[in-house]
Amino acid sequence: MGWMSRLRKPNPNRKQLLYFVQDLLTDDYFAVVRITWFAAGKICSVNELVVLRDDKLAIAEFTGLVGEALRGGADVSVTCIAKAEEVGLEPS
């Protein structure tokens, strides 16, 4: 995913979206993360990634994915088994 964020510079005029919902997931998933990338004001790519629950570094992997996507100017939608506070997000 790193190459995607390096291709685009965030548009400071576009309001980013971070959507987070806590819910049950199947298949030992810790989180499902959907990242929507933009170029010239239009959607140019959508990636969907999963973080597995049995991964000892699940929270670190999760925060790395979400943080890099947001720094790169993408919108991020997350379904996670943990509460927002447990992964370093502040609910609004």
VENGI-V800127 format. One record per residue. N is the residue number from 1. PSI is psi in whole degrees, 0 to 359 (999 if undefined). OMEGA is omega in whole degrees, -180 to 180 (NA if undefined). Layout:
n={N N}
psi={PSI PSI}
omega={OMEGA OMEGA}
This chain:
n={1 2 3 4 5 6 7 8 9 10 11 12 13 14 15 16 17 18 19 20 21 22 23 24 25 26 27 28 29 30 31 32 33 34 35 36 37 38 39 40 41 42 43 44 45 46 47 48 49 50 51 52 53 54 55 56 57 58 59 60 61 62 63 64 65 66 67 68 69 70 71 72 73 74 75 76 77 78 79 80 81 82 83 84 85 86 87 88 89 90 91 92}
psi={338 321 329 316 333 338 330 143 135 143 112 345 349 131 122 156 130 110 129 132 136 129 167 144 153 176 33 32 138 318 152 125 124 126 125 117 147 148 134 36 6 154 128 343 146 128 140 126 154 146 125 146 326 358 120 337 32 314 320 318 316 308 326 314 309 315 315 319 316 320 332 0 9 160 146 130 133 136 127 150 342 161 156 318 328 339 14 15 144 121 147 999}
omega={-178 -179 179 -178 179 -180 -174 172 -179 176 -176 -179 -179 178 -179 179 169 -180 -179 175 175 -178 175 178 178 172 179 176 171 -179 169 -175 176 -176 180 -179 -178 172 -179 176 -178 176 179 -179 174 177 174 -177 175 173 -176 -178 -176 176 -178 -179 -175 -178 178 178 179 -177 176 179 -177 -180 -180 180 180 177 179 176 -177 167 -176 174 -173 164 -172 178 -180 175 -179 -179 -178 179 174 178 176 178 179 NA}
